[in-house]
Amino acid sequence: MSRLSFAAIAFVVAFSGASSAQSADTRGACKADYDKFCAGIAPGGGIVACLNAKRDQLSTTCKAALDSRKKK
């Protein structure tokens, strides 16, 4: 994963109110989906919104991680 991709995911997850363990889980679960569908989104530019917009195309692990974030 490129540094920009990692930074973008880390930024969004860190500032969304998720715990650090949950953040790491989401980053790991959604890495491939982010790279495939949302790589052009800059930090603070709506990465989670992008992933949710592509929800029907996401991996089951990424969907579960996003669902877990919503429950917290």
N, C-alpha and C positions, 0 to 999 in steps of 0.2 A: 504494500500500500504506500502511496506517495506520502511525503511529509504533510503536504497540504490536506490530503484526505484525512489523515489521522488527526491533524490539528482541527479540522472542521468538525469532525465527529466529537472530539474531546470537548471543544468549545460549547457546542450545542448541548451536549449531555451534562456538562458541568454546570451550566447556567439554567438548566431546566428544573432544578430542585431535586434531582435524583441523587441517591446516596452513591458513594464512590464504588461500592461493590455492584450496585445496579448499573452504574455508568459503564463499568468494565464489561459487564454482561451484555449490555446493549451494543457497545462498540464491537465486541467480538461477534455477536449474533448477526449484526447488520453490515459488517465490513464489505462483504462481497456485493450485497444489494446496493449499498451506497456507491461503491465503485462502478457498478453497472448502470444505475439509474439516476444518481444525483451528484456525480463527481464534479459537475460544473457549478455547484452551489457553494458559495463562499461562506466562511464562518459568520453566523448571525444572519444569514440570508434565507433561512427556512429549510434546513436539512430535514428536520423531523416532518415538516409539512410536505416536503417532496416525497419522503418515504411513505407517508400516509396516502398521498395522492396516487402512488404506484402500488398500493397495498395488494391489489389482486395479482400482482406479478412478483411479490416478495416471497422469499423462502419462509417456510413455516417457523423456523427458529427466529427469524427477524420479526415476524408478526407476533410471536409469543412475547418477545422482548419488549416490543412497543406496547402490547396489551398490559404487560407487567408495569411499565412506566405509568400508564394511565391509572392503575389501581392505587398507586402510592400517593 
